[in-house]
Amino acid sequence: MLLLTAQARPSDKPVLVPDVSQRSVRILYSFTGAELLLFGAIVYPRGRPVGPDKPVDIVVVVKGPTESVLVREKERFAGIWINAERLRYRSAPSFYAIASSRPIDQLVDERTRAIYELGLDSLQLSPASSAPSEQQAVFQRGLVALKQRAGLYFADPQAVEITDGVLYRARLVMPARVPVGRFTAETFLIRDGRVLAAAVRPIDIQKAGFERFVARAAERSSVLYGLTVVALSLVLGWAAASAARRL
């Protein structure tokens, strides 16, 4: 009887019901980026939010497919810049965007940020070599800085709006250079420094039209694709030279 009563008792933790304005983004030749609206609701166990003395916060993290990345350190030698040390990461997110209702360091402690990878300084990358921790930290900061300059990593600590403690929404911009593949939009509900609930929604970003045809040709028939590109370059170069001589 006690076991059945415990199972029937509703959970004291709220539940997230998230969604995304676009589950599929198509990249055409005219693609200049896309804006995603991530929204949803917080379902409380007793049908009403907690009091104002216990506010909740929302963090939304959008990640792209992981990739292997080689980071090189530049060093000045004899007046020129050359490649010095390098470090390869086996799995780094190709895209990472985080939006929150307040700055992350005000919501959770460093350990929680590391567990859930909340923040650019909390990414858990996988180096391929056993480099010293100091060196890994330097290269990780360099990788994050490079991705930020490319618009592929960014953070907005005040992008999430929460209405009446129930509804939330956030807008994230996908740049024109966004990679293709399966993305994930993770939503975290935080209160009193703890993650109370989490939910994930997938986002597919794929090339369409002629761009998709070219990408598939390069993947499925790489040799034929390479020969075709070289032949086309030669023909266009010869045509350009002929036109220049006539003029």
ZIZILIN-V572916 format. One record per residue. PHI is phi in whole degrees, -180 to 180 (NA if undefined). OMEGA is omega in radians with two decimals (none if undefined). BURIAL is + if it has 16 or more other ideal C-beta (glycine too) atoms within 10 Angstrom, else -. Layout:
phi: <PHI & PHI>
omega: <OMEGA & OMEGA>
burial: <BURIAL & BURIAL>
This chain:
phi: <NA & -64 & -64 & -65 & -66 & -67 & -71 & -80 & -68 & -68 & -69 & -82 & -96 & -72 & -125 & -94 & -123 & -95 & -158 & -129 & -64 & -133 & -82 & -138 & -116 & -104 & -101 & -108 & -63 & -96 & -68 & -119 & 121 & -146 & -109 & -104 & -105 & -106 & -142 & 169 & -135 & -107 & -98 & -91 & -63 & -106 & 81 & -145 & -71 & -72 & -68 & -65 & -77 & -128 & -70 & -107 & -129 & -123 & -127 & -118 & -124 & -111 & -120 & -94 & -62 & -74 & -148 & -89 & -128 & -107 & -107 & -112 & -101 & -85 & -137 & -84 & -139 & 55 & 85 & -128 & -94 & -128 & -77 & -110 & -71 & -147 & -149 & -104 & -108 & -73 & -143 & -122 & -64 & -70 & -148 & -149 & -136 & -130 & -128 & -146 & -81 & -146 & -55 & -60 & -67 & -92 & -101 & -136 & -83 & -64 & -64 & -66 & -61 & -70 & -64 & -98 & 54 & -99 & 120 & -64 & -87 & -118 & -67 & -99 & -83 & -118 & -67 & -80 & -126 & -89 & -78 & -58 & -62 & -64 & -68 & -61 & -64 & -64 & -70 & -67 & -63 & -66 & -64 & -63 & -64 & -63 & -65 & -66 & -65 & -81 & 80 & -97 & -124 & -161 & -137 & -131 & -77 & -136 & -87 & -94 & -108 & -115 & -109 & 57 & 69 & -124 & -99 & -142 & -158 & -152 & -115 & -127 & -101 & -93 & -72 & -66 & -91 & -63 & -73 & -95 & 134 & -89 & -102 & -128 & -112 & -101 & -117 & -122 & -103 & -125 & -152 & 56 & 77 & -124 & -84 & -88 & -154 & -149 & -150 & -129 & -128 & -84 & -136 & -103 & -118 & -134 & -78 & -137 & 71 & -65 & -61 & -68 & -61 & -65 & -64 & -68 & -64 & -67 & -80 & -86 & -133 & -64 & -67 & -63 & -63 & -64 & -64 & -65 & -65 & -64 & -63 & -66 & -64 & -64 & -63 & -66 & -66 & -64 & -65 & -66 & -66 & -63 & -65 & -68 & -65 & -70 & -79>
omega: <3.12 & 3.13 & 3.13 & 3.12 & 3.13 & 3.14 & -3.10 & -3.12 & -3.12 & 3.13 & 3.12 & -3.10 & 3.09 & -3.11 & 3.11 & 3.04 & -3.05 & 3.03 & -3.10 & -3.11 & 3.12 & 3.06 & -3.13 & 3.12 & -3.13 & -3.13 & 3.08 & -3.11 & -3.11 & -3.08 & 3.12 & -3.11 & -3.13 & 3.08 & 3.13 & 3.02 & 3.10 & -3.02 & 3.11 & -3.09 & 3.06 & -3.13 & -3.11 & -3.05 & -3.14 & 3.05 & 3.14 & 3.14 & 3.10 & -3.09 & -3.12 & 3.12 & 3.11 & -3.12 & 3.10 & 3.09 & -3.13 & 3.04 & 3.12 & -3.13 & 3.09 & -3.12 & 3.03 & 3.12 & -3.13 & -3.14 & 3.05 & -3.06 & 3.04 & -3.12 & 3.13 & 3.08 & 3.12 & 3.13 & -3.13 & -3.11 & 3.11 & 3.07 & 3.13 & 3.12 & 3.13 & 3.08 & 3.14 & 3.13 & 3.09 & -3.14 & -3.14 & 3.04 & -3.10 & -3.08 & 3.05 & 3.13 & 3.12 & 3.11 & 3.13 & 3.09 & -3.14 & 3.10 & -3.09 & 3.11 & 3.05 & 3.09 & -3.03 & -3.10 & 3.05 & -3.07 & -3.07 & 3.14 & -3.06 & -3.13 & 3.13 & 3.09 & -3.14 & -3.12 & -3.08 & -3.12 & -3.13 & 3.13 & -3.12 & 3.14 & -3.13 & 3.11 & -3.14 & 3.14 & -3.07 & 3.11 & -3.11 & -3.13 & -3.12 & 3.11 & 3.08 & -3.08 & 3.11 & 3.13 & 3.11 & 3.14 & 3.13 & -3.11 & 3.12 & 3.08 & 3.10 & 3.12 & 3.13 & 3.13 & 3.11 & 3.13 & 3.11 & 3.13 & 3.11 & -3.13 & -3.09 & 3.02 & 3.03 & -3.12 & 3.09 & -3.02 & -3.13 & -3.08 & -3.09 & 3.08 & 3.13 & -3.11 & 3.08 & 3.13 & -3.06 & -3.09 & 3.11 & 3.08 & 3.12 & 3.11 & 3.10 & -3.12 & 3.04 & -3.08 & -3.13 & -3.12 & -3.10 & 3.12 & 3.12 & 3.12 & -3.14 & 3.09 & 3.05 & 3.05 & -3.10 & 3.12 & -3.12 & 3.05 & -3.03 & 3.05 & 3.13 & 3.09 & -3.12 & 3.05 & -3.09 & -3.11 & 3.11 & 3.13 & -3.06 & 3.01 & 3.14 & 3.05 & 3.12 & 3.08 & -3.04 & 3.03 & -3.12 & 3.11 & -3.09 & 3.13 & 3.11 & 3.11 & 3.14 & -3.13 & 3.13 & 3.11 & 3.13 & -3.12 & -3.01 & -3.12 & -3.03 & -3.13 & 3.13 & 3.12 & 3.14 & 3.12 & 3.12 & 3.14 & 3.13 & 3.13 & 3.12 & 3.10 & 3.12 & -3.13 & -3.14 & 3.09 & 3.11 & 3.13 & 3.13 & 3.12 & 3.12 & 3.12 & 3.14 & 3.12 & -3.12 & 3.13 & none>
burial: <- & - & - & - & - & - & - & - & - & - & - & - & - & + & - & + & - & + & - & + & - & - & - & - & + & + & + & - & - & - & + & - & - & + & - & + & - & + & + & + & - & + & - & + & - & - & - & - & + & - & - & - & - & - & - & + & + & + & + & + & + & + & + & + & - & - & - & - & + & - & + & - & - & - & - & - & - & - & - & - & - & - & - & - & - & - & + & + & + & - & - & + & + & + & + & + & + & + & + & + & + & - & - & + & - & - & + & + & - & - & - & + & + & - & - & + & + & + & + & + & - & + & + & - & + & - & + & - & - & - & + & - & - & - & - & + & - & + & + & + & - & - & + & + & - & - & + & - & - & - & + & + & + & + & + & - & + & - & + & + & - & + & - & - & + & - & - & + & + & + & + & + & - & + & - & - & - & + & - & + & - & - & + & - & + & + & + & + & + & + & + & - & - & - & + & + & + & - & - & - & + & - & + & - & + & - & + & - & - & - & + & - & - & - & - & - & - & - & - & - & - & - & - & - & + & - & - & - & - & - & - & - & - & - & - & - & - & - & - & - & - & - & - & - & - & - & ->
